[in-house]
Amino acid sequence: MASLVMATDGDPGPWPKVLVLRGESGMKGPALHGSNAFSFWFQTCLGVPALIQLYRQLVRPGLTVLLAALVILSPWRTAPVLALSPTTSAPGLSRAGGAAKPTHSFVAEAARRVSPAVVRIDTERQVARPAFDPTMLDPLLRDLMGDPSTSMRERGQGSGVVIDAAQGLILTNAHVVDQVDGVAITFADGHQVDATVVGADPVTDLAVVRLPSQGAELKAAPLGDSEALEVGDWAIALGSPYGLERTVTLGIVSSLHRDINSLGFADKRLDLIQTDAAINPGNSGGPLINASGEVIGINTLVRSGPGAGLGFAIPINLAKRVADQLASGGRVIHPYLGLQLVPLTARVARENNQDPNALLQLPERDGALVQKVLPQSPAEVSGLKRGDLVVSIAENRVVTPADLLKRVEQANVGDPLALKVVRGQREIQISIRPAALPQQGQSPHRQSPS
């Protein structure tokens, strides 16, 4: 039986070690080079060692060079192709395939447009110290430290946005600068300057801060149109949550015209923009912008506890109107009637009327039910009573209290409004004159019409 063995005896000459075919008789057959089987065929078939040497020294290197040249210069050689749609480009690559050109998302472009106008607001105010201070229970501490002062300094923080570079006006929330003694503004480039509060409106939670004339070049943020918003539009929140400056979060407009009263704020009058863009403490007063980098709202609230993750912003169209009044040095006038209202539907009224223990029989219609009439208010003067159901105002149907409040907010103080009211089983017409909403600390009768 034949076998392959490695030949080691004798001088192999120019050949390297070879495999030798050995038969059962021990006869050695032709040598098969392990490195070049082609030379074996030349040796056995042609028997011309000179040709083998020529092939190894000239032909084989030449073939190698020729094959390499064909691979490099071949017109059919292909390279990997990155397929792109006509309207997109790969990150880091230019559309023409030339030098690398970095690309960014629309969020980065929108934020870059507004960021120079976004500021951090640091405040300080004097507040009363709590009457009970556990640290002063120890008599030794009282002897060492003396009697504690009745007040202490409280620091706060929020955000704002420059809306008028020429006048140095910054728009923020009223609760950010409420009763503060000092306001410090920090710009995007890090420099700080003191500012003063021009005016604040607690009802809409808006305030205007003015920068001193210092020659610094300010950039105002472009203002958009909140009435053009639709649910599902992009919403980008900017500000300094928890003191973390230049923070940008992304979400969508998840709802419009969200009544702030439904969130537990009975002393406010606002229809808010609801968004899932993260708004946290410190974001208050900062801008909510759209995909084009235009301000569409002023961040004001964040829901905590159940339903956390929802933020709310004041529509910029309302904010502009309020800011104009505050910047002119005037007070924002809000007409009011002096009513506490709850929504009523025919179904709810029917269920109430079928209850034998019901205290009051309700009209089985949709409208705004009067739950309470404030004393010495326009509503009391006009003759409205608890249990009345307002079904229209100025010939406009009223289905919810929000419908009534919206019309009242658009009215002028002192101008009569026609109300259609269901009292018991009959409809009556009532004329009412809105008065200016009293400021905090004022009693309603001081603002009632004469």
Legacy VTK file of the C-alpha trace (Angstrom):
# vtk DataFile Version 3.0
C-alpha trace
ASCII
DATASET POLYDATA
POINTS 450 float
0.000 0.000 0.000
1.415 3.366 -0.936
2.066 6.058 1.678
3.369 9.597 1.840
6.504 10.243 3.857
8.776 13.241 4.226
12.082 12.829 2.380
15.037 13.938 4.493
17.963 11.958 3.125
20.299 13.363 0.562
20.837 16.879 -0.663
17.559 18.245 -2.060
19.420 20.760 -4.161
17.312 23.764 -5.014
14.181 21.993 -3.784
12.773 22.329 -0.319
11.616 19.361 1.669
9.420 17.104 -0.496
6.773 14.505 0.033
7.873 11.163 -1.385
5.400 8.572 -2.584
6.567 5.209 -1.191
4.986 1.986 -2.346
4.727 -1.283 -0.458
7.872 -2.537 -2.166
9.839 0.332 -0.631
10.493 1.916 -4.029
10.494 5.681 -3.987
8.259 7.336 -6.524
8.498 10.832 -7.936
8.839 13.611 -5.354
5.776 15.862 -4.805
6.813 19.261 -3.482
4.625 20.362 -0.617
4.932 24.004 -1.712
4.314 23.652 -5.417
2.388 20.798 -6.961
2.631 22.445 -10.384
6.414 21.877 -10.454
5.760 18.195 -9.857
3.843 17.909 -13.137
6.619 19.709 -15.013
9.155 17.333 -13.515
7.265 14.116 -14.190
5.630 14.936 -17.491
8.222 17.114 -19.214
11.274 16.092 -17.324
12.848 19.467 -17.907
14.265 20.966 -14.651
15.331 24.116 -16.483
11.732 24.930 -17.391
10.659 24.466 -13.789
13.316 26.850 -12.583
12.278 29.360 -15.280
8.631 29.091 -14.253
9.419 29.656 -10.619
11.692 32.635 -11.214
9.919 34.429 -14.081
6.482 33.135 -14.994
4.898 32.773 -11.587
5.879 36.287 -10.324
4.717 37.772 -13.622
1.322 36.092 -13.349
0.954 37.411 -9.822
1.678 40.992 -10.911
-0.721 40.672 -13.883
-3.583 39.382 -11.745
-3.074 42.185 -9.224
-3.134 44.791 -11.994
-6.367 43.356 -13.387
-8.057 43.520 -9.980
-7.010 47.147 -9.410
-7.739 48.490 -12.881
-10.801 46.419 -13.726
-13.795 48.600 -14.792
-16.119 46.033 -13.232
-14.631 46.447 -9.749
-17.408 47.553 -7.361
-17.392 49.182 -3.940
-20.037 49.014 -1.209
-22.852 51.481 -1.903
-24.819 53.253 0.814
-28.407 53.513 -0.374
-30.030 56.787 0.594
-33.416 58.194 -0.144
-33.462 61.482 -2.083
-34.464 63.426 1.018
-32.127 61.924 3.616
-28.407 61.820 4.178
-26.191 59.605 6.250
-24.830 61.117 9.459
-21.327 62.405 8.938
-21.472 62.180 5.099
-22.157 64.933 2.611
-24.833 64.387 -0.033
-22.236 64.742 -2.814
-20.003 62.053 -1.319
-17.226 64.530 -0.663
-15.796 65.660 2.631
-17.587 64.659 5.812
-20.311 67.131 6.773
-21.924 66.673 10.218
-25.709 66.753 10.329
-27.995 67.406 13.314
-31.622 66.812 14.169
-34.334 69.443 13.914
-34.330 69.581 17.722
-30.721 70.797 17.763
-31.456 73.407 15.104
-34.571 74.679 16.903
-32.817 74.816 20.279
-29.823 76.642 18.780
-32.156 79.336 17.474
-33.742 80.053 20.863
-31.024 79.164 23.390
-29.310 82.611 23.432
-32.590 84.123 24.664
-33.170 81.596 27.476
-31.989 82.741 30.920
-31.793 81.390 34.441
-33.473 83.471 37.140
-32.178 83.382 40.721
-34.316 85.082 43.340
-34.064 85.962 47.011
-36.724 87.127 49.431
-37.328 87.672 53.115
-39.826 85.266 54.657
-41.136 84.839 58.177
-39.381 82.211 60.238
-41.678 79.457 61.520
-42.891 80.148 65.048
-41.769 76.706 66.182
-38.031 76.091 65.602
-36.903 72.676 66.941
-33.257 73.754 66.953
-33.935 76.356 69.626
-35.541 74.048 72.174
-32.242 73.515 73.972
-31.713 76.359 76.502
-27.951 76.117 76.014
-28.317 76.852 72.295
-30.545 79.840 73.033
-27.950 81.210 75.445
-25.127 80.747 72.910
-26.965 82.022 69.832
-29.301 84.545 71.387
-32.889 85.085 70.336
-33.475 83.969 66.740
-34.623 86.512 64.199
-38.240 86.444 63.141
-37.362 86.226 59.429
-34.973 84.417 57.144
-33.720 84.612 53.569
-35.218 82.239 51.038
-33.674 81.559 47.648
-35.489 80.357 44.554
-34.736 79.570 40.947
-36.552 79.491 37.640
-36.193 80.235 33.956
-37.176 83.008 31.574
-36.976 84.065 27.943
-36.051 87.410 26.365
-39.017 88.670 24.330
-37.887 92.256 23.635
-34.161 92.876 23.198
-34.522 96.632 22.675
-36.290 97.173 26.021
-34.534 94.318 27.812
-37.784 92.509 28.701
-37.830 88.949 29.987
-41.023 86.894 30.292
-41.350 84.382 33.127
-43.887 82.988 35.617
-45.399 85.113 38.354
-44.707 82.433 40.958
-40.977 82.578 40.094
-40.662 86.258 41.098
-43.490 86.473 43.636
-42.632 88.970 46.403
-38.876 88.760 45.761
-36.349 91.319 46.973
-33.669 90.610 44.356
-33.484 89.067 40.893
-30.270 87.875 39.198
-30.264 86.873 35.523
-27.734 84.371 34.136
-27.379 84.265 30.352
-26.406 81.348 28.151
-22.788 82.552 27.968
-22.529 82.574 31.779
-22.491 86.305 32.571
-24.886 87.603 35.227
-26.748 90.837 35.756
-29.302 92.113 38.268
-32.815 92.892 37.076
-36.077 94.315 38.384
-39.630 92.990 38.285
-41.816 95.272 36.166
-45.106 93.591 36.977
-46.793 90.260 37.638
-50.263 88.836 37.075
-51.105 85.993 39.483
-54.297 85.090 37.597
-52.369 84.042 34.469
-49.127 83.285 36.351
-47.112 85.619 34.116
-44.519 88.263 34.991
-42.174 90.632 33.163
-38.616 91.369 34.300
-36.584 94.280 32.923
-32.815 94.285 32.450
-30.837 97.469 33.135
-29.379 99.417 30.241
-25.872 98.019 30.024
-25.040 97.933 26.321
-25.004 94.174 26.188
-26.254 92.715 22.951
-29.438 90.769 23.678
-31.186 88.323 21.409
-34.938 87.968 21.631
-36.573 84.626 20.954
-38.855 84.422 17.912
-42.491 84.143 18.994
-44.871 81.767 17.247
-48.659 81.400 17.071
-50.177 79.150 19.729
-53.540 79.208 17.932
-51.975 77.350 15.013
-51.023 74.373 17.186
-52.508 70.936 16.726
-52.355 67.896 18.953
-49.349 65.824 17.902
-47.104 68.760 16.960
-43.540 68.665 18.264
-42.915 70.434 21.570
-39.423 71.255 22.902
-38.939 72.562 26.453
-35.917 74.684 27.414
-34.824 75.927 30.811
-32.792 75.203 33.915
-34.489 72.356 35.814
-32.908 71.810 39.233
-30.344 74.469 38.297
-29.077 72.461 35.309
-28.681 75.171 32.700
-29.324 74.832 28.972
-31.448 71.694 29.353
-33.540 70.649 26.331
-36.299 68.017 26.387
-38.487 66.761 23.550
-42.115 65.701 23.382
-45.352 66.455 21.572
-48.400 68.599 22.168
-50.632 66.018 23.823
-53.649 68.273 24.412
-54.852 71.848 23.909
-57.149 74.156 25.921
-56.621 72.230 29.151
-58.560 74.142 31.821
-56.276 74.913 34.748
-59.229 74.636 37.124
-59.402 70.925 36.325
-55.856 70.660 37.724
-56.900 72.056 41.084
-56.111 75.782 40.622
-59.373 77.590 41.289
-57.709 81.028 41.489
-56.300 80.920 37.936
-57.820 81.547 34.526
-55.906 79.658 31.904
-56.353 77.236 29.046
-53.029 75.432 28.958
-50.974 73.535 26.401
-50.387 69.989 27.642
-47.158 68.240 26.638
-45.155 65.156 27.524
-41.865 67.034 27.103
-40.175 66.805 30.503
-40.860 69.929 32.597
-39.322 69.916 36.075
-38.860 72.391 38.937
-36.651 75.159 37.565
-38.229 74.934 34.091
-40.953 77.351 35.194
-40.882 80.473 33.042
-38.802 78.891 30.293
-40.035 78.626 26.703
-41.856 75.775 25.013
-40.938 75.918 21.320
-42.060 74.227 18.127
-39.986 72.397 15.518
-39.155 75.713 13.811
-37.625 77.203 16.959
-40.530 79.572 17.721
-41.874 80.091 21.232
-45.392 78.651 21.516
-45.768 78.673 25.297
-44.292 79.492 28.704
-43.694 76.453 30.910
-45.632 76.754 34.143
-46.770 73.440 35.672
-45.765 69.809 35.978
-48.001 67.094 37.284
-46.575 65.012 40.108
-47.895 61.820 41.647
-50.431 59.894 39.530
-50.129 61.000 35.925
-46.602 62.317 36.466
-44.785 63.138 33.248
-47.319 65.656 31.968
-46.270 69.276 31.710
-48.305 72.395 30.992
-47.471 75.698 29.330
-49.250 79.040 28.971
-50.083 79.761 25.292
-47.786 82.443 23.911
-50.649 84.441 22.360
-52.103 85.040 25.828
-48.630 85.646 27.252
-47.941 88.375 24.677
-51.145 90.251 25.546
-50.448 90.078 29.267
-46.774 91.024 28.808
-47.734 94.127 26.808
-49.989 95.324 29.629
-47.397 94.610 32.310
-44.547 96.236 30.374
-46.539 99.459 30.025
-46.664 99.668 33.808
-50.361 98.890 34.059
-52.300 96.208 35.876
-53.870 93.347 33.979
-57.648 93.704 34.243
-59.673 90.486 34.422
-63.465 90.837 34.291
-65.330 88.622 36.743
-68.913 87.837 37.760
-68.433 86.336 41.237
-69.740 82.826 40.568
-68.578 79.348 41.455
-69.737 77.010 38.704
-69.837 73.273 38.073
-70.708 71.501 34.816
-74.130 69.893 34.563
-75.456 67.416 31.994
-79.012 66.222 31.465
-78.041 62.723 32.576
-76.490 63.876 35.852
-79.503 66.105 36.546
-81.889 63.195 35.869
-80.023 60.936 38.272
-80.120 63.657 40.929
-83.838 64.260 40.491
-84.591 60.528 40.825
-82.858 60.444 44.197
-85.521 60.789 46.934
-82.910 62.392 49.206
-81.909 65.088 46.699
-81.800 68.524 48.263
-82.485 70.326 44.996
-84.288 69.516 41.750
-82.049 70.404 38.819
-82.984 71.379 35.248
-82.358 68.376 33.017
-80.223 70.292 30.531
-76.564 70.884 29.775
-75.006 74.071 31.121
-73.018 75.751 33.903
-74.672 75.254 37.291
-74.291 78.021 39.856
-72.906 76.413 43.008
-72.167 79.624 44.936
-72.673 83.347 44.514
-69.950 85.487 46.082
-71.224 88.280 48.318
-71.128 91.843 46.978
-70.221 90.584 43.518
-71.763 91.442 40.130
-73.576 88.108 40.216
-75.273 88.935 43.520
-76.183 92.429 42.284
-77.778 90.978 39.124
-79.912 88.514 41.091
-78.284 85.167 40.249
-78.962 82.426 42.796
-77.525 79.061 43.786
-79.067 76.342 41.615
-79.487 78.545 38.536
-78.316 76.935 35.298
-76.636 79.268 32.801
-77.340 77.969 29.277
-76.212 80.930 27.156
-74.259 84.201 27.349
-74.504 86.955 24.729
-76.399 84.575 22.419
-73.619 81.965 22.687
-74.479 78.513 24.025
-72.954 77.497 27.351
-72.265 73.782 27.829
-69.496 73.940 30.431
-68.266 76.609 32.874
-65.276 77.130 30.584
-67.622 78.399 27.854
-69.001 81.034 30.226
-65.606 82.085 31.626
-64.150 82.455 28.141
-66.862 84.936 27.163
-66.502 86.832 30.420
-62.715 87.126 29.946
-63.301 88.634 26.496
-65.834 91.187 27.803
-65.136 94.737 28.923
-65.529 95.750 32.519
-68.872 97.515 33.004
-70.417 96.437 29.677
-73.678 94.486 30.150
-73.837 90.799 29.240
-77.101 88.980 28.528
-77.455 85.643 30.332
-80.147 83.041 29.685
-80.756 81.145 32.917
-82.963 78.157 33.742
-84.441 78.530 37.208
-86.699 75.678 38.200
-88.849 74.954 35.148
-88.641 78.335 33.455
-86.105 80.372 31.514
-85.294 83.924 32.508
-83.075 86.648 31.056
-80.553 88.380 33.346
-78.326 91.320 32.497
-75.014 91.407 34.334
-72.126 93.863 34.261
-68.665 92.309 34.831
-66.384 94.033 37.322
-62.610 93.985 37.576
-61.348 90.975 39.466
-60.145 92.174 42.882
-56.445 91.951 43.573
-55.164 89.850 46.411
-56.028 91.475 49.710
-58.947 93.476 48.298
-62.560 92.736 49.090
-64.925 92.244 46.141
-67.204 95.168 46.981
-64.412 97.660 46.306
-64.367 96.576 42.682
-68.089 96.201 42.150
-69.769 98.558 39.686
-71.528 101.609 41.011
LINES 1 451
450 0 1 2 3 4 5 6 7 8 9 10 11 12 13 14 15 16 17 18 19 20 21 22 23 24 25 26 27 28 29 30 31 32 33 34 35 36 37 38 39 40 41 42 43 44 45 46 47 48 49 50 51 52 53 54 55 56 57 58 59 60 61 62 63 64 65 66 67 68 69 70 71 72 73 74 75 76 77 78 79 80 81 82 83 84 85 86 87 88 89 90 91 92 93 94 95 96 97 98 99 100 101 102 103 104 105 106 107 108 109 110 111 112 113 114 115 116 117 118 119 120 121 122 123 124 125 126 127 128 129 130 131 132 133 134 135 136 137 138 139 140 141 142 143 144 145 146 147 148 149 150 151 152 153 154 155 156 157 158 159 160 161 162 163 164 165 166 167 168 169 170 171 172 173 174 175 176 177 178 179 180 181 182 183 184 185 186 187 188 189 190 191 192 193 194 195 196 197 198 199 200 201 202 203 204 205 206 207 208 209 210 211 212 213 214 215 216 217 218 219 220 221 222 223 224 225 226 227 228 229 230 231 232 233 234 235 236 237 238 239 240 241 242 243 244 245 246 247 248 249 250 251 252 253 254 255 256 257 258 259 260 261 262 263 264 265 266 267 268 269 270 271 272 273 274 275 276 277 278 279 280 281 282 283 284 285 286 287 288 289 290 291 292 293 294 295 296 297 298 299 300 301 302 303 304 305 306 307 308 309 310 311 312 313 314 315 316 317 318 319 320 321 322 323 324 325 326 327 328 329 330 331 332 333 334 335 336 337 338 339 340 341 342 343 344 345 346 347 348 349 350 351 352 353 354 355 356 357 358 359 360 361 362 363 364 365 366 367 368 369 370 371 372 373 374 375 376 377 378 379 380 381 382 383 384 385 386 387 388 389 390 391 392 393 394 395 396 397 398 399 400 401 402 403 404 405 406 407 408 409 410 411 412 413 414 415 416 417 418 419 420 421 422 423 424 425 426 427 428 429 430 431 432 433 434 435 436 437 438 439 440 441 442 443 444 445 446 447 448 449
